[in-house]
Amino acid sequence: VQLQASGGGLVQPGGSLRLSCKVSGRIRSINTMGWYRQAPGNQREVVATLTTSGGKTNYADSVKGRFTISRNNVENTVHLQMNSLKPEDTAAYYCYVVDDTGFNYWGRGTLVTVSS
């Protein structure tokens, strides 16, 4: 199973980015898809999750109202639309999935830098 995140980059405060993550390989049924981030010296923070059954979403308070997680079932991808970005959103962003046994998969991150 491979998860490949993309879409990171440098953006000015107030700008937007859309992250994408392609899930490939043989995987059992996916229960949850999500994104977490980690900045140097900071703890890992789960910013958004989406359950595949029912499509329930959850967001960290720090991104609520600014970030939106979505899924493309056909392409087996998960996206994170990030609007109104702030310097404190600067971090490496990682996507992950949880299968129906509770096993977590994650891939290499994509770096987001918010700076003027």
Sequence and secondary structure as in RCSB ss.txt:
>XXXX:A:sequence
VQLQASGGGLVQPGGSLRLSCKVSGRIRSINTMGWYRQAPGNQREVVATLTTSGGKTNYADSVKGRFTISRNNVE
NTVHLQMNSLKPEDTAAYYCYVVDDTGFNYWGRGTLVTVSS
>XXXX:A:secstr
 EEEEE  EEE TT  EEEEEEEES    EEEEEEEEE TTS  EEEEEEETTT  EEE TTTTTTEEEEEETTT
TEEEEEE S  GGG EEEEEEEEETTS EEE B EEEEE  
